[in-house]
Amino acid sequence: MAKLFDLTGRTALVTGSSRGLGRAMAEGLAQAGARVLINGLDAARAEATALALRQAGHQADVAAFDVTDEAQIVATFNRLDAQGTAVDILVNNAGIQLRKPMVELSTAEWQRVIDTNLTSAFVIGREAARRMLPRGHGKIINIGSLMSSLGRATVAPYTAAKGGIKLLTQAMAAEWAASGIQANAIGPGYMLTEMNQALIDNPSFNAWVVGRTPSRRWGRPDELVGTAVYLASAASDYVNGQIVYVDGGMTAIL
Ligand code: GCO
């Protein structure tokens, strides 16, 4: 059974993994045996995270690039090719949030969220798949959200992007499953992260989350690790195009 979840010998690229959910998942994949590539906009912060993982006895390096910059993405994958580093597991986690009513939202603001949260997953997924397809195996894990299936006022671009992540995952399965690639998504619920700090600190929003969530609490970033390792491992070789909500039950009830 342990072998089923063992990632030894695999390399995992986790975008947006200097902190938050991405860092938690990168740590979990490393604990399962993977060599992890820490990505972030801030190279120094990414290096600090990779160093902390190495100090904990794991294999961790940095792949610092802007997930909205196609030239940087392509250059990174070309550099990894030249180094003989194959990305076996891709976690498309990087994302931003922008809370504003649509009638006050500029098109540029909309586009920035879509570019960061959705288009990046396509571009990085395409570059990874171009290398995975000839190898006949690969794992792609796209990070969705409650907003992959539910709407909330004032987060329209994030919601549209995360809804797109769900269906992009299904499109990846449609095109790549026959070649041994499994593409799935994780839909985190309300998690205790920096991105949500303003919500956590808002007494009425906090009360709403606790009351609306069957588990009656926010989730912790480390609570995504089990699902991430599962979707990155042989345990999910016959799972494709699915989204697993790790949300305390929020999407399961009215
Ligand atoms: C919000 C939050 C949510 C969560 C998460 C839920 O403003 O409602 O930011 O979007 O971050 O995505 O799955």
Boltz pocket constraint, residues with backbone or C-beta under 6 A from the ligand:
constraints:
  - pocket:
      binder: B
      contacts: [[A, 97], [A, 99], [A, 144], [A, 145], [A, 146], [A, 147], [A, 152], [A, 155], [A, 158], [A, 187], [A, 188], [A, 189], [A, 190], [A, 191], [A, 195], [A, 196], [A, 199]]
      max_distance: 6.0
